[in-house]
Each structure stands twice: as structure tokens, then as C-alpha cells.
Amino acid sequence: MRKFSSRRPMSLDIDHMRMLHEEAIEQLDLMKTALEAAMQARDTIRDNLDQIMLDHWRYYLDVIHMISKHDETITLVFQERGMELSEQEEDLSAREFNPNYTLLLLLLLALSRRHRRIWHVLGLHGEPMTEHLKDSLIMEREHMANLVSMVQSLI
């Protein structure tokens, strides 16, 4: 008879998680740059910038998917919101894309701030407020999931 080993909780590689959050921040910054340029552009140039923005959103979702592979709590938060990260890979180009650029810009800034906050909290070690930091990470993950769902609904 085959004996299956029990599943042990895996500790997070803090440096790797911080690197993934840095990559998420970079994708959001690139998306924000394309968005700001699209706000000023017209016709074909705007369409091309919108496509660039969608490409960066896809890459951002790939990074979120990688983060969720290492941090099961984020996966649970997204599932509570009714979002499956593997389903976010759908073809965005098939949709009609006519976003509210100002709202999208503000949501991207808020999302980037959440990633920066998580990056900062992950870098704190041995602090006397460890329990508070854990609660803070839970809240940041929930806010991040809400923001991702809002941006996804706009796109």
C-alpha cells in the first residue's frame, strides 16, 4: 500500500516574493505610462497604445499568477472574490475596449501602492509588531484582490 506524505506548509522565500512584487509594480508602471499616453492620443495611435496597455495587463496577471503559486493566501482571497487566476488569461482583445481612462489610472496607482506596501512589509524581519504585520498583509491582499477585480471589469 502506498503511503502519501502529509502536506507540510511551505515557508515563503521572502526575496523571491519581493522580486515578484517588484515585477508587478514594473508592469503596472508600464501600463500607467501607456495609459497616460493614450489619454493624449487619437485614432490609430490610441488603439495601439490601448493594445500595449492590455499586453502589460496580461503580463501583470501572469505575475499575479506566479505570486499566487507561492502564496496560497492570495489564491484564497481571489477565490473569495469569485476570481480564478487561471481564468484571467482569457483573450482581452476580443472585448470592446473603451475604458474610463481617469478611473483606470487611479486604480493602477492604488494597485501599485498595494504592491509597494506588501514589498515593504515582506522586508521587515524580527520586528516587535509581527502580529500586526501579518494582519496588515491580509488586509493588503484583500485590497489588492478588490483592485484587480475592478481593473479587470473596466478592461
Salt bridges, closest charged atoms under 4 A:
ASP29 OD2 - ARG116 NH2 3.68
GLU36 OE2 - LYS32 NZ 3.52
ASP55 OD1 - ARG58 NH1 2.53
ASP71 OD2 - ARG141 NH2 2.78
GLU72 OE2 - ARG7 NH2 2.97
GLU80 OE1 - ARG81 NH1 3.58
GLU90 OE2 - ARG95 NH2 2.11
GLU140 OE1 - ARG114 NH1 2.77
GLU140 OE2 - ARG117 NE 3.57
